[in-house]
Amino acid sequence: MHAFMPNVGELSSDDGWISVHDHLPLDCCATLLVVYQDIHGAGVASACCVRGRFLNSTNRALVRGVKAWRYQEG
């Protein structure tokens, strides 16, 4: 099984990804997929956006370095 690891520089709105520089999600209850990149590396996490901050869906920890987000499907 291969992990999904998008290249942050190649994310596109055609694929449903939205840059945090364009806008943030309005629905704070929606589950999102976020792509982050920080000093420890990069990854994808399931999160929600509360008052402009992305929180991990599992433990509500702050997800730092979020570059893009999209609504999680189904």
C-alpha positions as CSV (number, residue, x, y, z in Angstrom):
1,M,0.0,0.0,0.0
2,H,1.4,3.4,-1.0
3,A,0.7,6.5,1.0
4,F,-0.8,9.5,-0.7
5,M,1.7,12.3,-0.5
6,P,1.0,15.2,-2.8
7,N,3.7,17.6,-3.9
8,V,2.7,20.9,-2.3
9,G,3.9,22.9,-5.4
10,E,1.7,20.8,-7.7
11,L,-1.6,21.1,-5.9
12,S,-4.3,22.3,-8.1
13,S,-7.8,23.7,-7.7
14,D,-8.7,21.3,-10.6
15,D,-8.1,18.5,-8.1
16,G,-10.2,20.2,-5.4
17,W,-7.4,21.6,-3.4
18,I,-7.8,25.2,-2.1
19,S,-4.8,27.3,-1.0
20,V,-5.1,28.7,2.5
21,H,-4.0,32.0,0.9
22,D,-7.2,32.0,-1.2
23,H,-9.7,31.3,1.5
24,L,-10.6,29.2,4.6
25,P,-13.5,26.8,4.9
26,L,-16.7,28.3,6.3
27,D,-18.2,25.1,7.7
28,C,-16.4,24.5,11.0
29,C,-18.0,21.0,11.3
30,A,-16.9,19.8,8.0
31,T,-14.1,17.2,7.8
32,L,-11.2,18.3,5.7
33,L,-8.0,16.8,4.2
34,V,-5.2,19.2,4.7
35,V,-1.7,19.2,3.3
36,Y,0.9,20.6,5.7
37,Q,4.7,21.3,5.5
38,D,6.7,22.2,8.6
39,I,10.2,21.8,9.9
40,H,9.6,18.1,10.6
41,G,8.4,17.3,7.1
42,A,5.2,17.2,5.1
43,G,2.1,15.2,5.2
44,V,-1.7,14.9,4.8
45,A,-4.0,14.9,7.8
46,S,-7.8,14.8,8.5
47,A,-8.8,18.1,10.2
48,C,-11.4,20.7,10.8
49,C,-11.1,24.4,10.8
50,V,-12.1,26.3,13.9
51,R,-11.8,30.1,14.1
52,G,-9.1,30.0,11.3
53,R,-7.0,27.2,12.9
54,F,-6.8,23.7,11.5
55,L,-7.2,21.1,14.2
56,N,-6.4,17.4,13.8
57,S,-9.7,15.4,13.8
58,T,-8.2,12.6,16.0
59,N,-6.8,14.5,18.9
60,R,-7.8,18.2,18.2
61,A,-4.1,19.2,18.1
62,L,-3.1,22.2,16.1
63,V,-1.9,21.3,12.6
64,R,0.9,23.7,11.7
65,G,2.1,24.7,8.2
66,V,-1.1,23.9,6.4
67,K,-0.7,24.8,2.7
68,A,-3.9,23.6,1.1
69,W,-7.2,22.0,2.1
70,R,-10.2,20.3,0.5
71,Y,-13.4,18.8,1.8
72,Q,-13.1,15.1,2.6
73,E,-15.3,12.9,0.5
74,G,-17.8,10.7,1.9
